[in-house]
Amino acid sequence: MQRIYRQAFVYFLWIRKWGRAPRKFIIDTDRKLVYLNNPKVACSSIKKSMFGDQPDIHDFVNLYTEWELNRETGRYYKFTFVRNPYKRLISCFEDKCIQHPDDICWDSYLFSGLLRIRDFNQFVYRIFLLPGCLAEPHFAGQYLLVYDRRGKCQVDYIGKVEHIKEEYEPIRERFNLLPLPHMNRAASLTGRCWMDYYTPFTAWLVYRKYKKDFIAFGYEDEYRKLKEYLKGKK
């Protein structure tokens, strides 16, 4: 329990200083390669491609993870992948609230009691009201992850998980990584259409909450498509 409180305190101090959750740079010093970890965006598959199929890949890569890069690692090739914010939020909800409500990610998170719920609409409402700097990494804005306060991009390449098969391959070949393991890229693990999770109001809330993500990473058209779909359901 003391370890959890200590982690929570360190986490709070970091947020107070930088206005965001800590970044996790996963570093392969042999290949001079850095992956900026983006939760719920094929991160498990990318880690396995870099380090092999370890028993618990997330624990394993902690040995190779830093919150910030130093002068040397800052010169390595850096990449990350982003995802449609609507689908990413559903994936987070199903994983951390429905399937694994006791996941370790909640242990040191101050607002776990407010967000560990089984109603998606309420989940969206509460996330919308929560300041972005206090968001848990699994539902934090991707823009804050990839760009610093001055708008400087922290990586050399930003790929989209929707096209990861094509966009990851050049990186894999260049650095002699393992093939990506098979991934379930569906937004909902239940097989439910991701658009059916939303109402016109929650769709708007998510767009407002993650507007920088939609604009910076080219997902604005997803809001239009979702609005049209929901309008047709009436």
N, C-alpha and C positions, 0 to 999 in steps of 0.2 A: 504493500500500500504506500509506503514511503517513496518507493521508486516512481509510482504513478503520480503522486503529488509533486515530486521533484520535476518530472517530465512536464507536467502541466504548468509549473512555475516558469521553467525555462522557455516553454512555448509562449507563455504570456509575455515574457520580457522581449522575446524576439518580435512578436507582433507589435508591441508597443514601440520598438525601435524602428522597424521597417515597414509597418502598415500592411503586412501580409504574412501568411504562413511561410515557414522555411521552404526553400526549394530543395529538391533532392537530385543532385547531380551524381549519376552512376558512372564511375570512371574505370575504363580499361586502360591502364598505363602502358601495357605492352603494345597495344594497337594505337595508342594516342587517340582514343575515342571517348566521347562523353555523351551519355543519353540523359536528357532532362526528363525525369519521370513525371508523367501526367496520369494520375489515377483514373481508372475506367476508360482508358484509351489504349487497349492492347498492351498495357505495360508488362503483364506477365509473359506474354509471347515474346516481346522484344528482349526482356531479361534472359529468357531461356535461349534465345538466338545468340546472345552475347556470351553467356556463361554456361550453357548446357542445362539439361533437365535435372536440376538439383531437387532433393526431397522437399524443401521449402524454399522456393526461389526468392521470396521476399526477405526472409531472414538472411539467406545467403548473401544477397547483394548489399546488405547493410555494411558488410566488411569493405565494400568498394564505394560507399556513398559519402558525399560531403554536402554540406549546406551551401557552401560558396566555393568558387574556384580560386586557386592561387595563380601566381604569374605563369607558372609552367603549364598547369592543366587548362588555363584559360586559352592557351594556344592550340589545344587539341581540337579536332573536328567535333562540333557539337550539333546534336539534332534532337528533335522531339516530334510528336504527332498530336494533332488536335482532333476534336470530334464535334458533330452537331450537338449544341448544348441541350436541345430537347431530349435526344436519345441518351446522352451522357447522364442527365439527371434521373431518367427512368432507371438506367442501369445501376446507379448509385442507390436509389430507393429500394429496388428489388433485392440487391445484394446486401446492403447494410441494415435495412429496416425489416425486410420480410424473411430472407433466407438466413442471415447471420446477425440478428439483433444484438448478440453478445460479442461481436467482433472487437478485437483489441483496439481498433481505431477509436472507439468510443471512450476507452478507459481514461485517457488524459484530456478529453475534450470537455470544456466547461459547459457546453449547452447540449450535451447528449440527451439529457432528460426531456428537452423540448422537441428534439428531432427524431428520437427513436420511436416513431409511431408507424401505424399501419394504414393510414389514410393518405393517399397521394396528394389530394387537394390541400389538406392541412399541412403536409410536408412542404409544398410549394409556398403556401402563405407564410409559413414561419421562416423559410429560407429567404424569401423576399424582404422580410422585415429585419433580418439579421445583417449588420454591416459587413461589407465584403471582406474587411480585414480580419473578421472573426470567424470566417467560414472554415470548416474542416476541409482539408485538401481534396477529398473525394467530390465535393460539390463547390469548391472555390472557383472563381472565374479563371478561365484559361489565359486571358490577356495578362492578368497580374502575374501569372506564372512565367510567361514567355517574355514579357517586356518589363523593364524597370520603371522607376518613377519618372524618368526623363524620356520615356518612350523608346529606349534603346533595346533592340532585340538581343536576347541572351544566347541565341543559338545561330548556327550557320544555315540550318535547314529546318523548315517546318513542313511536315507532311500531313495529309489528311487520312484518318483511319479508314474512311470510306474507299480510299484508293491505295491502301497499304501494300497490297500485293505488288503493284507496279512501282510505287514510290519508295518502298523499302529495299527493293532488289538492288539498285545501284550501290546503296550503302553496304548491303550484305556482301556484294561481290568485291567492293573496294577494300573492305577490312577483313575479308575471309571469315565471315560469321556463319553460324549454322542457319539452315532454312527455318523460316518461321513455322512453329507448330500450328496445327489446325486451330482455327479460332471460330467461336460462335459470335458473329458480329451483329446478331439481332439485338435490337434495343431491349426487347422484353424476352426474358428466358421462358416465359409462360406461353409464348407463341402468339400473344395478343398483339394486335397492331398498335404500334407506339402512339399513333395519333389519337387512339381511343382513350388514352390516359388523360387527355387534356380537355378542358372546356375553353370557350373563347376567352374567359377571364384569366384562367391560369396560363394559357398560351401567351397572353399579353404580359402577365407578370414575369414569366421567364424571359421573354424578349427584353423587357425593361431591365431586369436584373443583370442579364448577360449581354447587353447591347454591344459592348466593346468586342466581345467574342464574335458575335454575329457579323459585325462590320469588318473587323481586322482579318478574320479567317474565311470570309466569303460564304457565310451561311444565311444571309438575309433572305434569300429566296425560300428557305425552309419555313420561315414565318408566314410568308404569303401562301405557300402550299398548305400549311396547317390550317390557316384561316379559311381557305376555300373548302377544305375537307370538312371542317366542323360546320361550316355554313350549309353544306350539302346534307348533313345529318339531320337538320331540323325538319 
